[in-house]
Amino acid sequence: MSTAQSPRSARDRLTACYRSGDAMRSRCVSDLVLTGTLDVPMPPARLTADWEREISTQLALEPGDVEQLPLARARTRWPDYRQCVQAATDWTEALGLPGVLAASEVALMACRGARYHHDGAQYGGAAFCNLFMSEDKGLDLHFPCADIRIPLVRGTAVVFDTGQPHAVIPRGGSNGFDAADFAPERDCTLVFLTWELPIEDALVGKALQIAFDVDPSAASRLDEEQVLVNGAPAALCPSSGRWLVGTG
């Protein structure tokens, strides 16, 4: 397991405002990304063929899309599913998160690359734990604000703050998302398991070094979850990952 972190002085101050019960609450956005490469078996050919059919006929993924696959059906054709979940459980327990994965909702996702985005407007009260099941397609998980790139191979596992911008882009010289990099003839679709970890769980907050109630006055003025940049609303450029302050 490794922990990647950017120099704080080089970063904008990100604040996630999220709903906690009936109230809005504020917290910092962690610049920590916990990552490791787990020993998980290759999904059986019958299952990967099923995924490919679902992706092409039902999801019709365009470059940059991230969509959900049916997990219940996949589990009937995935004899090593429990082994994969156990590997992720063991890894997160080693991070100081015993019992957290088992208590968290899991989903099966597919992406054809991913535009720069954050998930703080939908999942501001959570962190994500992702376990990638696809072989190496020459793609990286890129966190532009933190200047972190993680090669995506079978068994790549990450835990990160949902408010942290990220994308899936080609490895190498690419520093942005370009749909042309994901041409129809290129095999660049990834499948991964993802868990929503409650950010207010004391163990999750400690692992990601989350500080809570950092801007209660801002949170009290908001009705919807969002990420503020240096205290101001902002949108994220889907191609470069840069913040566009004042347009959120």
Residue pairs with C-beta under 8 A, 6 or more apart in sequence:
1 34
1 35
1 36
1 91
1 94
1 95
2 34
2 35
2 36
3 32
3 33
3 34
3 35
4 32
4 33
4 35
4 143
4 146
4 148
4 150
5 31
5 32
5 33
5 146
6 31
6 145
6 146
6 147
6 148
8 31
10 147
11 31
11 145
11 146
12 145
12 229
12 230
12 243
13 229
13 230
13 231
14 28
14 29
14 145
14 163
14 164
14 227
14 228
14 229
15 26
15 27
15 28
15 29
15 214
15 215
15 218
15 227
15 228
15 231
16 26
16 27
16 28
16 29
16 120
16 124
16 161
16 162
16 163
16 225
16 226
16 227
16 228
17 24
17 25
17 26
17 124
17 215
17 218
17 219
17 222
17 225
17 226
17 227
17 228
18 24
18 25
18 26
18 27
18 120
18 124
18 125
18 199
18 225
19 25
19 124
19 125
19 225
20 125
20 200
23 219
24 219
24 220
24 222
24 223
24 225
25 212
25 213
25 216
25 219
26 212
26 213
26 214
26 215
26 216
26 218
26 219
27 199
27 210
27 211
27 212
27 213
27 214
28 210
28 211
28 214
29 120
29 161
29 163
29 164
29 227
30 127
30 160
30 161
30 164
30 208
30 209
30 210
31 145
31 146
31 161
31 164
32 160
32 161
32 207
32 208
32 209
33 143
33 146
33 148
33 150
33 158
33 159
33 160
33 164
34 95
34 158
34 159
34 160
34 207
34 208
35 150
35 156
35 157
35 158
35 159
36 91
36 156
36 157
37 153
37 155
37 156
37 157
38 87
38 88
38 91
38 131
38 155
38 156
38 157
39 87
39 155
40 80
40 83
40 84
40 87
40 131
40 133
40 154
40 155
41 80
41 83
41 84
42 135
42 154
43 51
43 78
43 80
43 133
43 191
44 77
44 78
44 79
44 80
46 77
47 74
47 77
47 78
48 191
50 73
50 74
50 77
51 69
51 74
51 110
51 191
52 189
54 69
54 70
54 110
55 61
55 69
55 110
55 189
59 65
59 67
59 69
59 110
61 67
61 110
61 111
61 112
61 189
62 112
62 179
63 112
63 113
63 179
63 180
63 181
63 182
64 112
64 113
64 114
64 115
64 177
64 179
64 182
64 238
65 111
65 112
65 114
66 109
66 110
66 111
66 114
67 109
67 110
67 111
68 107
68 108
68 109
68 110
69 108
69 109
69 110
69 191
70 108
71 106
71 107
71 108
74 81
74 108
75 81
84 131
84 133
84 193
85 101
85 106
85 193
87 131
87 155
88 101
88 129
88 131
88 157
88 193
88 195
89 101
89 102
91 157
92 100
92 101
92 129
92 159
93 99
95 159
95 207
96 203
96 206
96 207
97 159
97 197
97 203
97 204
97 207
98 203
100 197
100 198
100 201
100 203
100 204
101 129
101 195
101 197
104 129
104 195
104 196
104 197
104 198
105 195
105 196
106 193
106 194
106 195
107 193
107 194
107 195
108 191
108 192
108 193
108 194
109 191
109 192
109 193
109 194
110 189
110 190
110 191
110 192
111 168
111 189
111 190
111 192
112 182
112 188
112 189
112 190
113 139
113 167
113 168
113 169
113 170
113 177
113 181
113 182
113 188
114 166
114 167
114 168
114 177
115 167
115 177
115 238
115 239
116 144
116 165
116 166
116 167
116 176
116 177
116 236
116 237
116 238
116 239
116 240
116 241
117 165
117 166
117 167
117 236
117 238
118 162
118 163
118 164
118 165
118 166
118 227
118 236
119 126
119 128
119 162
119 163
120 162
120 163
120 225
120 226
120 227
121 224
121 225
121 226
121 227
122 162
122 225
123 162
123 196
124 162
124 163
124 199
124 225
124 226
124 227
125 198
125 199
125 200
125 225
126 162
126 196
126 197
126 198
126 199
127 159
127 160
127 161
127 162
127 196
127 197
127 199
127 204
127 208
128 158
128 159
128 160
128 162
128 194
128 195
128 196
128 197
129 157
129 158
129 159
129 194
129 195
129 197
130 156
130 157
130 158
130 192
130 193
130 194
130 195
131 155
131 156
131 157
131 192
131 193
131 194
132 152
132 153
132 154
132 155
132 156
132 157
132 190
132 191
132 192
133 154
133 191
133 192
133 193
134 152
134 154
134 189
134 190
134 191
134 192
135 153
135 154
136 151
136 152
136 153
136 154
137 152
137 187
137 188
137 189
137 190
138 170
138 171
138 172
138 188
139 151
139 152
139 168
139 169
139 170
139 171
139 188
139 190
140 149
140 150
140 151
140 152
140 168
140 169
140 170
140 171
141 149
141 150
141 152
141 156
141 158
141 166
141 167
141 168
142 148
142 149
142 150
142 166
142 167
142 168
142 169
142 241
143 149
143 160
143 164
143 165
143 166
144 165
144 166
144 167
144 240
144 241
144 242
145 164
145 165
145 241
145 243
146 164
149 171
150 156
150 158
151 171
152 168
152 190
159 197
159 207
159 208
160 166
160 208
161 199
161 208
161 210
162 199
163 227
165 236
165 241
165 243
167 177
167 241
168 190
169 175
169 176
169 177
169 181
170 181
174 181
176 239
176 240
176 241
177 238
177 239
177 240
177 241
178 239
181 188
182 188
197 204
198 204
199 205
199 208
199 210
200 212
204 210
205 212
213 219
215 228
215 231
218 228
218 231
226 233
226 248
227 234
227 248
228 234
228 248
229 243
229 245
229 248
230 245
232 245
232 246
232 248
233 245
233 246
233 247
233 248
234 243
234 244
234 245
234 246
234 247
234 248
235 243
235 244
235 247
235 248
236 242
236 243
236 244
237 243
237 244
